[in-house]
Amino acid sequence: MSPVDDPDRLSSPEAAPSTPSTTTATLERTDAEEQLQEPGDHERFAHYVRKEKIMESALSGEPVTALCGKVWVPGRDPEKFPVCPTCKEIFDGLRAPQDGGDD
């Protein structure tokens, strides 16, 4: 009978390997995707964006930044939503723009 066939041999201290045993564990990780749309009330409003930025986004697919600071890729009809109150205040000159523009 070989040592592998003898269950008592495997559990005895003499059967322990002379080198430390190691195990490998696999951690499953989901890569976080860049979130272009911010959660919250921003999704309920139409936002003000500079015209040239909208055209650039339409051609390149790059995200735009609204006057209020919201960053997203336009893709819906803004006529179906109320205007963002923060964008409206900025447009009316009551606040400073947060879109990084010089105007």
TORDREN-414402 format. One line per field, with one value per atom (N, C-alpha, C, O, CB): chain; atom name; z, x, y. Coordinates in nm, 3 decimals, decimal comma, padded with zeros to 5 digits. Glycine has a CB too. Layout:
TORDREN-414402
chaine = A	...;
atome = CA	...;
zz = Z	...;
xx = X	...;
yy = Y	...;
end
This chain:
TORDREN-414402
chaine = A	A	A	A	A	A	A	A	A	A	A	A	A	A	A	A	A	A	A	A	A	A	A	A	A	A	A	A	A	A	A	A	A	A	A	A	A	A	A	A	A	A	A	A	A	A	A	A	A	A	A	A	A	A	A	A	A	A	A	A	A	A	A	A	A	A	A	A	A	A	A	A	A	A	A	A	A	A	A	A	A	A	A	A	A	A	A	A	A	A	A	A	A	A	A	A	A	A	A	A	A	A	A	A	A	A	A	A	A	A	A	A	A	A	A	A	A	A	A	A	A	A	A	A	A	A	A	A	A	A	A	A	A	A	A	A	A	A	A	A	A	A	A	A	A	A	A	A	A	A	A	A	A	A	A	A	A	A	A	A	A	A	A	A	A	A	A	A	A	A	A	A	A	A	A	A	A	A	A	A	A	A	A	A	A	A	A	A	A	A	A	A	A	A	A	A	A	A	A	A	A	A	A	A	A	A	A	A	A	A	A	A	A	A	A	A	A	A	A	A	A	A	A	A	A	A	A	A	A	A	A	A	A	A	A	A	A	A	A	A	A	A	A	A	A	A	A	A	A	A	A	A	A	A	A	A	A	A	A	A	A	A	A	A	A	A	A	A	A	A	A	A	A	A	A	A	A	A	A	A	A	A	A	A	A	A	A	A	A	A	A	A	A	A	A	A	A	A	A	A	A	A	A	A	A	A	A	A	A	A	A	A	A	A	A	A	A	A	A	A	A	A	A	A	A	A	A	A	A	A	A	A	A	A	A	A	A	A	A	A	A	A	A	A	A	A	A	A	A	A	A	A	A	A	A	A	A	A	A	A	A	A	A	A	A	A	A	A	A	A	A	A	A	A	A	A	A	A	A	A	A	A	A	A	A	A	A	A	A	A	A	A	A	A	A	A	A	A	A	A	A	A	A	A	A	A	A	A	A	A	A	A	A	A	A	A	A	A	A	A	A	A	A	A	A	A	A	A	A	A	A	A	A	A	A	A	A	A	A	A	A	A	A	A	A	A	A	A	A	A	A	A	A	A	A	A	A	A	A	A	A	A	A	A	A	A	A	A	A	A	A	A	A	A	A	A	A	A	A	A	A	A	A	A	A	A	A	A	A	A	A	A	A	A	A	A	A	A	A	A	A	A	A	A	A	A	A	A	A	A	A	A	A	A	A;
atome = N	CA	C	O	CB	N	CA	C	O	CB	N	CA	C	O	CB	N	CA	C	O	CB	N	CA	C	O	CB	N	CA	C	O	CB	N	CA	C	O	CB	N	CA	C	O	CB	N	CA	C	O	CB	N	CA	C	O	CB	N	CA	C	O	CB	N	CA	C	O	CB	N	CA	C	O	CB	N	CA	C	O	CB	N	CA	C	O	CB	N	CA	C	O	CB	N	CA	C	O	CB	N	CA	C	O	CB	N	CA	C	O	CB	N	CA	C	O	CB	N	CA	C	O	CB	N	CA	C	O	CB	N	CA	C	O	CB	N	CA	C	O	CB	N	CA	C	O	CB	N	CA	C	O	CB	N	CA	C	O	CB	N	CA	C	O	CB	N	CA	C	O	CB	N	CA	C	O	CB	N	CA	C	O	CB	N	CA	C	O	CB	N	CA	C	O	CB	N	CA	C	O	CB	N	CA	C	O	CB	N	CA	C	O	CB	N	CA	C	O	CB	N	CA	C	O	CB	N	CA	C	O	CB	N	CA	C	O	CB	N	CA	C	O	CB	N	CA	C	O	CB	N	CA	C	O	CB	N	CA	C	O	CB	N	CA	C	O	CB	N	CA	C	O	CB	N	CA	C	O	CB	N	CA	C	O	CB	N	CA	C	O	CB	N	CA	C	O	CB	N	CA	C	O	CB	N	CA	C	O	CB	N	CA	C	O	CB	N	CA	C	O	CB	N	CA	C	O	CB	N	CA	C	O	CB	N	CA	C	O	CB	N	CA	C	O	CB	N	CA	C	O	CB	N	CA	C	O	CB	N	CA	C	O	CB	N	CA	C	O	CB	N	CA	C	O	CB	N	CA	C	O	CB	N	CA	C	O	CB	N	CA	C	O	CB	N	CA	C	O	CB	N	CA	C	O	CB	N	CA	C	O	CB	N	CA	C	O	CB	N	CA	C	O	CB	N	CA	C	O	CB	N	CA	C	O	CB	N	CA	C	O	CB	N	CA	C	O	CB	N	CA	C	O	CB	N	CA	C	O	CB	N	CA	C	O	CB	N	CA	C	O	CB	N	CA	C	O	CB	N	CA	C	O	CB	N	CA	C	O	CB	N	CA	C	O	CB	N	CA	C	O	CB	N	CA	C	O	CB	N	CA	C	O	CB	N	CA	C	O	CB	N	CA	C	O	CB	N	CA	C	O	CB	N	CA	C	O	CB	N	CA	C	O	CB	N	CA	C	O	CB	N	CA	C	O	CB	N	CA	C	O	CB	N	CA	C	O	CB	N	CA	C	O	CB	N	CA	C	O	CB	N	CA	C	O	CB	N	CA	C	O	CB	N	CA	C	O	CB	N	CA	C	O	CB	N	CA	C	O	CB	N	CA	C	O	CB;
zz = 00,000	00,000	00,000	00,078	00,121	-00,087	-00,096	00,010	00,061	-00,238	00,045	00,146	00,107	00,194	00,170	-00,019	-00,063	-00,033	-00,002	-00,214	-00,042	-00,017	00,132	00,168	-00,082	00,217	00,360	00,424	00,437	00,425	00,464	00,521	00,650	00,678	00,546	00,732	00,856	00,826	00,902	00,942	00,721	00,683	00,646	00,678	00,565	00,579	00,535	00,653	00,649	00,435	00,756	00,868	00,977	01,073	00,926	00,964	01,068	01,051	00,939	01,064	01,161	01,153	01,062	01,002	01,290	01,051	00,964	00,817	00,734	00,984	00,784	00,645	00,604	00,486	00,623	00,701	00,669	00,584	00,608	00,799	00,487	00,401	00,481	00,578	00,279	00,437	00,508	00,474	00,546	00,474	00,368	00,332	00,365	00,361	00,180	00,398	00,429	00,307	00,193	00,480	00,333	00,221	00,198	00,292	00,249	00,075	00,039	-00,044	-00,115	-00,036	-00,034	-00,116	-00,191	-00,149	-00,030	-00,299	-00,379	-00,380	-00,409	-00,523	-00,349	-00,352	-00,465	-00,495	-00,216	-00,526	-00,633	-00,582	-00,535	-00,758	-00,591	-00,553	-00,679	-00,773	-00,476	-00,679	-00,794	-00,771	-00,666	-00,818	-00,868	-00,856	-00,980	-01,093	-00,836	-00,959	-01,074	-01,092	-00,997	-01,055	-01,213	-01,242	-01,244	-01,307	-01,377	-01,176	-01,172	-01,303	-01,348	-01,052	-01,364	-01,485	-01,449	-01,347	-01,576	-01,533	-01,510	-01,518	-01,616	-01,611	-01,416	-01,411	-01,468	-01,406	-01,265	-01,586	-01,649	-01,597	-01,586	-01,800	-01,564	-01,513	-01,362	-01,300	-01,565	-01,304	-01,160	-01,108	-01,169	-01,115	-00,997	-00,941	-00,880	-00,844	-00,837	-00,869	-00,803	-00,894	-00,998	-00,749	-00,853	-00,924	-01,060	-01,140	-00,840	-01,089	-01,216	-01,334	-01,442	-01,222	-01,316	-01,427	-01,460	-01,563	-01,394	-01,375	-01,396	-01,473	-01,506	-01,264	-01,503	-01,563	-01,697	-01,728	-01,468	-01,775	-01,895	-01,850	-01,775	-02,011	-01,895	-01,850	-01,962	-02,080	-01,796	-01,924	-02,020	-02,044	-01,951	-01,969	-02,174	-02,216	-02,332	-02,413	-02,257	-02,342	-02,452	-02,585	-02,597	-02,436	-02,684	-02,814	-02,879	-02,931	-02,908	-02,875	-02,942	-02,873	-02,939	-02,941	-02,744	-02,671	-02,710	-02,718	-02,519	-02,733	-02,775	-02,913	-02,936	-02,779	-03,003	-03,137	-03,130	-03,197	-03,228	-03,048	-03,032	-02,978	-03,023	-02,938	-02,880	-02,821	-02,922	-02,924	-02,699	-03,004	-03,105	-03,204	-03,251	-03,180	-03,234	-03,330	-03,266	-03,327	-03,394	-03,143	-03,081	-02,979	-02,953	-03,014	-02,923	-02,820	-02,682	-02,586	-02,855	-02,670	-02,542	-02,453	-02,504	-02,563	-02,323	-02,232	-02,232	-02,266	-02,090	-02,195	-02,184	-02,038	-01,956	-02,272	-02,006	-01,870	-01,876	-01,947	-01,807	-01,800	-01,796	-01,713	-01,642	-01,740	-01,720	-01,640	-01,492	-01,418	-01,666	-01,447	-01,305	-01,263	-01,144	-01,274	-01,361	-01,329	-01,360	-01,348	-01,187	-01,398	-01,430	-01,557	-01,655	-01,448	-01,553	-01,666	-01,717	-01,639	-01,627	-01,847	-01,908	-02,059	-02,115	-01,863	-02,125	-02,271	-02,310	-02,278	-02,329	-02,378	-02,415	-02,507	-02,595	-02,484	-02,484	-02,569	-02,556	-02,599	-02,538	-02,496	-02,482	-02,522	-02,533	-02,336	-02,545	-02,587	-02,467	-02,379	-02,656	-02,462	-02,346	-02,334	-02,227	-02,353	-02,442	-02,438	-02,346	-02,304	-02,580	-02,316	-02,233	-02,084	-02,003	-02,270	-02,045	-01,904	-01,865	-01,949	-01,877	-01,738	-01,692	-01,685	-01,672	-01,553	-01,694	-01,691	-01,549	-01,452	-01,740	-01,540	-01,413	-01,346	-01,407	-01,433	-01,221	-01,155	-01,137	-01,146	-01,020	-01,112	-01,096	-01,228	-01,231	-01,042	-01,338	-01,469	-01,502	-01,557	-01,578	-01,469	-01,495	-01,418	-01,474	-01,457	-01,291	-01,211	-01,272	-01,278	-01,065	-01,315	-01,375	-01,506	-01,532	-01,398	-01,588	-01,716	-01,697	-01,774	-01,795	-01,595	-01,567	-01,499	-01,475	-01,479	-01,467	-01,410	-01,259	-01,201	-01,465	-01,195	-01,049	-00,983	-00,864	-01,004	-01,059	-01,008	-01,109	-01,226	-00,975	-01,063	-01,154	-01,217	-01,148	-01,078	-01,348	-01,412	-01,351	-01,305	-01,561	-01,350	-01,297	-01,408	-01,381	-01,192	-01,534	-01,645	-01,695	-01,793	-01,758	-01,631	-01,670	-01,787	-01,833	-01,703	-01,838	-01,951	-01,907	-01,789	-02,024	-02,002	-01,973	-01,988	-01,946	-02,062	-02,047	-02,071	-01,945	-01,949	-02,173;
xx = 00,084	00,000	00,090	00,184	-00,096	00,059	00,140	00,094	-00,018	00,130	00,176	00,138	00,013	-00,060	00,251	-00,013	-00,133	-00,258	-00,362	-00,125	-00,248	-00,364	-00,391	-00,500	-00,344	-00,298	-00,314	-00,363	-00,284	-00,180	-00,491	-00,545	-00,475	-00,464	-00,694	-00,428	-00,359	-00,224	-00,179	-00,339	-00,163	-00,032	-00,046	00,042	00,029	-00,154	-00,174	-00,202	-00,165	-00,287	-00,266	-00,301	-00,195	-00,205	-00,433	-00,094	00,009	00,105	00,122	00,085	00,170	00,264	00,382	00,438	00,314	00,422	00,535	00,501	00,590	00,580	00,371	00,330	00,327	00,310	00,194	00,342	00,339	00,460	00,569	00,336	00,443	00,556	00,658	00,625	00,507	00,782	00,889	00,893	00,955	01,023	00,828	00,822	00,683	00,586	00,854	00,672	00,540	00,449	00,492	00,553	00,326	00,232	00,173	00,153	00,119	00,147	00,087	-00,037	-00,047	00,186	-00,128	-00,248	-00,265	-00,215	-00,373	-00,334	-00,361	-00,510	-00,589	-00,306	-00,548	-00,689	-00,710	-00,623	-00,735	-00,824	-00,858	-00,963	-01,069	-00,909	-00,931	-01,027	-01,094	-01,028	-00,958	-01,225	-01,297	-01,320	-01,371	-01,431	-01,282	-01,293	-01,362	-01,326	-01,153	-01,458	-01,521	-01,456	-01,444	-01,676	-01,415	-01,352	-01,460	-01,565	-01,275	-01,433	-01,529	-01,521	-01,412	-01,502	-01,635	-01,639	-01,651	-01,710	-01,756	-01,595	-01,606	-01,752	-01,820	-01,521	-01,798	-01,938	-01,952	-01,910	-01,992	-02,013	-02,031	-02,155	-02,158	-02,039	-02,255	-02,378	-02,374	-02,346	-02,501	-02,402	-02,402	-02,541	-02,641	-02,363	-02,548	-02,677	-02,743	-02,675	-02,664	-02,874	-02,944	-03,041	-03,082	-02,845	-03,078	-03,179	-03,132	-03,215	-03,222	-03,002	-02,953	-03,017	-03,030	-02,802	-03,056	-03,113	-03,255	-03,309	-03,111	-03,315	-03,454	-03,464	-03,574	-03,524	-03,351	-03,352	-03,280	-03,196	-03,289	-03,317	-03,241	-03,139	-03,173	-03,334	-03,016	-02,909	-02,860	-02,874	-02,792	-02,804	-02,746	-02,601	-02,523	-02,758	-02,566	-02,430	-02,397	-02,484	-02,415	-02,273	-02,231	-02,252	-02,222	-02,081	-02,304	-02,340	-02,224	-02,242	-02,390	-02,105	-01,991	-01,955	-01,906	-01,868	-01,979	-01,951	-02,051	-02,015	-01,955	-02,175	-02,276	-02,240	-02,251	-02,418	-02,196	-02,156	-02,035	-02,030	-02,125	-01,937	-01,818	-01,857	-01,806	-01,716	-01,948	-01,991	-02,067	-02,051	-02,080	-02,148	-02,223	-02,130	-02,159	-02,319	-02,018	-01,923	-01,828	-01,794	-01,842	-01,786	-01,683	-01,736	-01,671	-01,582	-01,854	-01,907	-01,852	-01,880	-01,878	-01,772	-01,714	-01,820	-01,913	-01,595	-01,806	-01,903	-01,890	-01,785	-01,884	-01,998	-02,001	-02,020	-02,059	-02,114	-01,991	-02,010	-02,111	-02,091	-01,876	-02,220	-02,323	-02,276	-02,176	-02,455	-02,349	-02,314	-02,310	-02,230	-02,412	-02,396	-02,403	-02,292	-02,274	-02,537	-02,216	-02,107	-02,135	-02,046	-02,072	-02,258	-02,292	-02,219	-02,214	-02,445	-02,161	-02,087	-02,163	-02,195	-01,940	-02,192	-02,262	-02,252	-02,210	-02,410	-02,292	-02,297	-02,442	-02,528	-02,242	-02,472	-02,612	-02,667	-02,598	-02,622	-02,793	-02,854	-03,005	-03,068	-02,796	-03,063	-03,209	-03,261	-03,184	-03,251	-03,392	-03,455	-03,474	-03,553	-03,591	-03,402	-03,413	-03,549	-03,584	-03,306	-03,626	-03,759	-03,855	-03,957	-03,818	-03,824	-03,913	-03,890	-03,961	-03,895	-03,793	-03,756	-03,754	-03,730	-03,619	-03,780	-03,768	-03,622	-03,533	-03,836	-03,597	-03,460	-03,405	-03,475	-03,455	-03,280	-03,210	-03,208	-03,164	-03,065	-03,256	-03,261	-03,122	-03,108	-03,329	-03,021	-02,885	-02,833	-02,774	-02,790	-02,855	-02,814	-02,886	-02,826	-02,843	-03,014	-03,094	-03,038	-03,026	-03,241	-03,003	-02,945	-02,813	-02,786	-02,922	-02,732	-02,602	-02,624	-02,558	-02,516	-02,716	-02,744	-02,797	-02,763	-02,846	-02,878	-02,934	-02,833	-02,863	-03,057	-02,714	-02,609	-02,610	-02,542	-02,619	-02,685	-02,693	-02,580	-02,553	-02,826	-02,514	-02,405	-02,293	-02,311	-02,454	-02,176	-02,062	-02,071	-02,107	-01,926	-02,039	-02,044	-01,946	-01,838	-02,016	-01,984	-01,899	-01,851	-01,801	-01,974	-01,866	-01,829	-01,688	-01,646	-01,925	-01,614	-01,477	-01,461	-01,348	-01,413	-01,571	-01,564	-01,524	-01,532	-01,697	-01,481	-01,437	-01,548	-01,531	-01,324	-01,661	-01,769	-01,845	-01,938	-01,865;
yy = -00,116	00,000	00,123	00,132	-00,001	00,218	00,341	00,440	00,426	00,404	00,542	00,640	00,718	00,764	00,737	00,733	00,806	00,725	00,782	00,839	00,591	00,507	00,489	00,444	00,373	00,521	00,503	00,634	00,727	00,457	00,644	00,767	00,807	00,927	00,752	00,710	00,745	00,811	00,897	00,620	00,772	00,827	00,976	01,056	00,747	01,014	01,152	01,245	01,362	01,160	01,195	01,281	01,281	01,358	01,239	01,200	01,196	01,312	01,362	01,062	01,357	01,469	01,441	01,533	01,503	01,314	01,283	01,307	01,325	01,139	01,306	01,324	01,471	01,502	01,261	01,560	01,703	01,739	01,687	01,789	01,824	01,861	01,942	02,010	01,942	01,932	02,002	02,152	02,229	01,938	02,191	02,333	02,387	02,311	02,355	02,514	02,569	02,564	02,587	02,714	02,534	02,527	02,665	02,742	02,423	02,695	02,822	02,796	02,695	02,913	02,887	02,877	03,008	03,112	02,844	03,000	03,119	03,143	03,052	03,104	03,265	03,301	03,401	03,482	03,361	03,393	03,485	03,582	03,542	03,410	03,709	03,812	03,863	03,907	03,928	03,856	03,909	04,057	04,097	03,834	04,135	04,280	04,333	04,298	04,346	04,417	04,481	04,617	04,695	04,494	04,645	04,774	04,881	04,864	04,770	04,989	05,099	05,175	05,212	05,194	05,198	05,276	05,423	05,459	05,232	05,507	05,650	05,689	05,659	05,730	05,757	05,795	05,935	06,033	05,788	05,943	06,073	06,142	06,265	06,057	06,066	06,125	06,124	06,022	06,049	06,239	06,250	06,212	06,249	06,392	06,141	06,107	06,230	06,326	05,997	06,227	06,336	06,407	06,355	06,435	06,528	06,605	06,656	06,700	06,721	06,652	06,703	06,633	06,692	06,689	06,507	06,430	06,473	06,434	06,282	06,552	06,595	06,725	06,769	06,609	06,788	06,921	06,926	06,841	07,020	07,028	07,064	07,168	07,260	07,119	07,155	07,242	07,333	07,301	07,160	07,447	07,541	07,503	07,485	07,687	07,491	07,459	07,552	07,585	07,307	07,593	07,680	07,607	07,489	07,723	07,680	07,621	07,546	07,436	07,729	07,606	07,541	07,409	07,317	07,635	07,399	07,274	07,165	07,047	07,298	07,205	07,106	07,050	06,930	07,169	07,138	07,093	07,000	06,897	07,214	07,036	06,951	06,814	06,712	07,018	06,813	06,687	06,601	06,479	06,715	06,665	06,590	06,521	06,412	06,684	06,586	06,528	06,427	06,326	06,638	06,455	06,372	06,270	06,169	06,460	06,297	06,209	06,238	06,166	06,066	06,345	06,384	06,450	06,512	06,480	06,437	06,500	06,652	06,707	06,447	06,718	06,864	06,901	06,818	06,926	07,029	07,079	07,192	07,290	07,126	07,178	07,281	07,398	07,389	07,224	07,510	07,627	07,595	07,653	07,740	07,503	07,467	07,371	07,345	07,405	07,319	07,228	07,082	06,999	07,241	07,049	06,910	06,867	06,940	06,893	06,745	06,690	06,568	06,478	06,654	06,564	06,452	06,459	06,561	06,449	06,351	06,348	06,372	06,290	06,211	06,483	06,512	06,405	06,353	06,649	06,373	06,272	06,268	06,171	06,138	06,370	06,371	06,508	06,604	06,336	06,516	06,639	06,732	06,701	06,611	06,844	06,933	07,000	07,051	07,038	07,002	07,064	06,988	07,043	07,071	06,864	06,781	06,798	06,737	06,635	06,881	06,896	07,043	07,129	06,831	07,072	07,211	07,252	07,168	07,228	07,382	07,434	07,424	07,451	07,581	07,384	07,374	07,512	07,609	07,320	07,522	07,652	07,715	07,837	07,639	07,634	07,688	07,742	07,850	07,579	07,669	07,717	07,848	07,940	07,611	07,856	07,976	08,096	08,205	07,952	08,076	08,185	08,233	08,353	08,138	08,139	08,174	08,249	08,350	08,047	08,199	08,262	08,405	08,495	08,179	08,425	08,557	08,649	08,766	08,543	08,600	08,682	08,689	08,774	08,817	08,601	08,605	08,526	08,543	08,551	08,439	08,356	08,351	08,384	08,213	08,309	08,289	08,150	08,055	08,306	08,136	08,004	07,906	07,944	08,018	07,780	07,673	07,580	07,471	07,593	07,625	07,538	07,561	07,498	07,556	07,651	07,674	07,768	07,791	07,546	07,825	07,917	08,057	08,091	07,922	08,137	08,273	08,375	08,490	08,309	08,338	08,434	08,469	08,548	08,381;
end
